[in-house]
Amino acid sequence: MDSVERARTEVLEAGKRMLEKNLVTATWGNISCRVEEQEAIAITPSGMDYDKLVVQDIVVLDMHGNIMEGDRRPSIEVPLHISLYKDRMDIGAIVHTHSTYATALACAHKHIAPIVEEMVQVVGGDVRVAKYALPGSQKLAANVLTALRDRYAVLLANHGMMGAAKTLKEALKICEIVEKAAKITAICNTVGQPVPISFEDVQTMRQTYVEDYGQKGMHD
């Protein structure tokens, strides 16, 4: 299997897992990853059910948004994905979900404070809210770049959330953990004020996660 076929297959499988984990409804959300050793990405098509997709439905684009392989119209969020890949060389995969609790906080324009240990480990701190802009616009891409900065997840105001990582497996995991943290945040706000983890401890946990957590090579 060549790098293009591998990337398309990984995006397809991630889409099915995202649907199974109830992180999206119907055709919303989108997924992409870099194509190894090429200036290209593989991305989900626009408006198609994840459980009906086949490998040929996944669109391959160059870094200018031109279609290299595939007959489908790519996701409307191509400008956002390409902008992130150009700006953040540490990112190799992006998963954009519309999960319930993360979207609720995004609609309230409330960030997710660093209150949950596993979240700060995978995200690197709090999850900020990117200012609202229309889907598919360059303005949205710019707003997300600003809010994401040194993090690996971001809330999109009145829209949803996005997780980014080296691999699709890690990006999908980030989306699951952020959704859990969003739910915990909502519950905390009903019983009291959430208490953040200190900046120093957040930095320590993030470093430990990246350098020492789990088995050798698991974050590659």
C-alpha positions in Angstrom: 0.0 0.0 0.0 1.5 3.4 -1.0 1.4 6.5 1.1 -1.6 8.0 -0.6 -3.7 4.8 -0.2 -2.6 4.5 3.4 -3.6 8.0 4.2 -7.0 7.6 2.6 -7.6 4.4 4.5 -6.6 5.9 7.8 -9.0 8.9 7.3 -11.8 6.5 6.3 -11.3 4.3 9.4 -11.0 7.4 11.7 -14.3 8.6 10.4 -16.1 5.4 11.2 -14.6 5.4 14.7 -15.6 9.0 15.2 -19.2 8.1 14.4 -19.1 5.0 16.6 -17.9 7.1 19.5 -20.8 9.6 19.1 -18.5 12.5 18.4 -20.5 13.6 15.4 -24.1 13.3 14.0 -24.9 12.4 10.4 -22.4 14.0 8.0 -21.0 16.9 10.1 -17.4 17.2 11.2 -14.3 16.4 9.1 -11.0 14.5 9.3 -7.6 14.8 7.5 -4.0 13.7 7.7 -0.8 14.4 5.9 0.3 12.1 3.1 3.8 10.8 4.1 6.7 12.1 2.0 4.4 14.3 -0.1 3.1 17.9 0.1 -0.4 16.6 0.3 -3.3 15.8 2.6 -6.1 13.3 2.6 -9.5 14.7 3.8 -13.1 13.5 4.1 -15.6 14.6 1.4 -18.4 17.1 2.0 -21.8 15.9 3.2 -21.4 12.2 3.0 -22.3 9.6 5.7 -19.2 8.3 7.5 -20.7 4.7 7.7 -21.1 4.7 3.9 -17.7 6.0 2.8 -15.2 3.9 0.9 -11.6 4.7 0.3 -12.2 6.2 -3.1 -14.4 8.9 -1.5 -11.5 10.3 0.5 -10.1 13.3 -1.4 -6.3 13.9 -1.8 -5.3 17.6 -2.1 -2.0 19.4 -2.5 -1.1 22.2 0.0 -2.9 24.7 -2.2 -6.2 22.9 -2.1 -6.0 21.4 -5.6 -7.5 17.9 -6.0 -4.8 15.3 -6.8 -7.0 12.2 -6.4 -10.7 11.6 -5.9 -13.9 12.6 -7.6 -15.7 13.9 -4.5 -16.0 17.5 -3.3 -13.8 17.8 -0.3 -14.9 19.2 3.1 -15.8 22.8 3.3 -13.1 23.2 5.9 -10.2 22.7 3.5 -8.8 26.2 4.2 -8.7 25.5 8.0 -7.0 22.2 7.6 -4.4 23.4 5.1 -3.7 26.5 7.2 -3.0 24.4 10.3 -0.7 22.0 8.4 1.3 24.9 7.0 1.6 26.7 10.3 2.2 23.7 12.6 4.7 21.1 11.3 4.2 19.2 14.6 0.6 18.4 13.4 0.1 15.4 11.1 -3.6 14.8 11.6 -6.8 16.7 12.4 -10.2 15.6 13.7 -13.0 18.1 13.9 -16.1 16.9 15.9 -19.4 18.3 17.0 -19.6 16.4 20.2 -22.3 17.5 22.6 -20.6 18.9 25.7 -17.6 20.4 23.9 -20.1 22.1 21.5 -22.2 23.3 24.4 -19.2 25.1 25.9 -18.2 26.4 22.4 -21.7 27.9 22.0 -21.3 29.6 25.4 -17.9 30.8 24.4 -16.5 29.2 27.6 -13.0 27.6 27.5 -12.2 24.3 29.2 -10.0 25.1 32.2 -7.1 22.8 33.0 -9.0 20.8 35.6 -8.7 17.2 34.3 -5.3 15.6 34.3 -5.6 13.5 31.2 -6.8 16.5 29.3 -3.8 18.7 30.1 -1.5 15.8 29.3 -2.8 15.4 25.8 -3.7 19.0 25.1 -0.9 20.9 26.9 -3.2 23.1 29.0 -6.6 24.6 28.8 -8.7 24.4 25.6 -9.3 27.9 24.3 -12.2 29.2 22.2 -11.6 30.4 18.7 -13.6 33.5 17.8 -16.6 32.9 15.6 -16.3 33.0 11.8 -18.3 31.4 9.1 -17.5 27.7 8.3 -15.0 27.3 5.5 -13.8 30.9 5.7 -10.2 32.0 5.9 -11.2 34.1 8.9 -12.2 30.9 10.8 -8.8 29.4 9.8 -7.0 32.5 11.2 -9.1 32.5 14.4 -8.3 28.8 15.0 -4.6 29.3 14.5 -4.6 32.0 17.1 -6.5 30.0 19.7 -4.7 26.7 19.1 -1.2 28.1 19.3 0.8 25.8 21.6 -2.2 23.5 22.2 -3.5 20.4 20.5 -7.2 21.1 20.9 -9.5 24.1 20.4 -13.2 24.9 20.7 -14.7 26.6 17.7 -17.3 29.2 18.9 -20.9 28.2 18.1 -19.6 25.3 16.1 -17.7 22.4 17.7 -14.1 21.3 18.6 -10.9 20.2 16.9 -8.2 17.9 18.0 -4.8 17.8 16.3 -1.8 15.5 16.7 1.0 13.6 14.9 -1.3 10.7 14.1 -5.1 10.2 13.6 -5.2 7.8 16.5 -3.9 10.5 18.8 -6.1 13.2 17.4 -9.2 11.1 17.9 -8.1 10.3 21.4 -7.7 14.0 22.1 -11.3 14.6 20.9 -12.6 11.9 23.2 -10.7 13.3 26.2 -11.8 16.9 25.5 -15.4 15.8 25.3 -15.1 14.1 28.6 -13.4 17.2 30.1 -16.2 19.4 28.7 -18.8 17.1 30.4 -16.9 17.3 33.7 -16.7 21.1 33.4 -20.4 21.3 32.9 -21.1 19.1 35.9 -18.5 21.0 38.1 -20.3 24.3 37.3 -23.5 22.9 38.8 -21.9 22.0 42.1 -19.2 24.6 42.5 -16.3 26.4 40.9 -13.9 24.1 39.0 -10.4 24.3 40.5 -7.6 24.5 37.9 -4.4 22.5 38.1 -1.4 24.9 38.5 0.6 26.0 35.5 3.7 24.3 36.8 2.0 20.9 37.3 0.4 21.2 33.8 3.8 21.7 32.2 5.2 18.7 34.2 2.4 16.4 33.2 2.5 17.4 29.6 6.3 16.8 29.5 5.9 13.4 31.2 3.2 12.4 28.8 5.2 13.3 25.7 8.5 11.8 27.0 7.8 9.0 29.4 4.1 7.9 29.3 3.2 4.4 28.0 5.4 2.3 25.8 8.2 3.4 23.5 7.0 4.8 20.2 3.3 5.0 21.2 3.1 8.7 20.3 5.0 8.5 17.0 
